[in-house]
Amino acid sequence: MSVDDGVSMDGDDVVDMYTGDTDRKLTVIDAEGVHLSTAWTGIEATLPRPGTFGHGLLGAVFNSRTSEADTSIREAAPVVPRFYRDIAAAGKHMVKAYEAHDAEAANYILIQLS
């Protein structure tokens, strides 16, 4: 690790976390999950039913070749926002753990200095 690697900011080879900045970024990640969920709901409502795109031979070939992807997207898209929320929640938990261990270490140092 080095001073400009974004991990050990002060060059002491120990992971540093700017908890306020990290917490704010995690709030943004959570909000993006909510935005994605809302956006998908609007998009999904405008999509034609699976297998109804086009007519005739070309439409039938297109529908048969895209039906698996169509189904996959329709099943996956609604659950993706949960991953954003889970990542944000886990990250916020880690911020709290980092702060708790930082306070514990600071207290240990104060005791050693007394």
HELIX and SHEET records of a PDB file:
HELIX    1   1 THR A   19  THR A   46  1                                  28    
HELIX    2   2 GLY A   56  ALA A   76  1                                  21    
HELIX    3   3 ALA A   77  VAL A   79  5                                   3    
HELIX    4   4 VAL A   80  LEU A  113  1                                  34    
END                                                                             
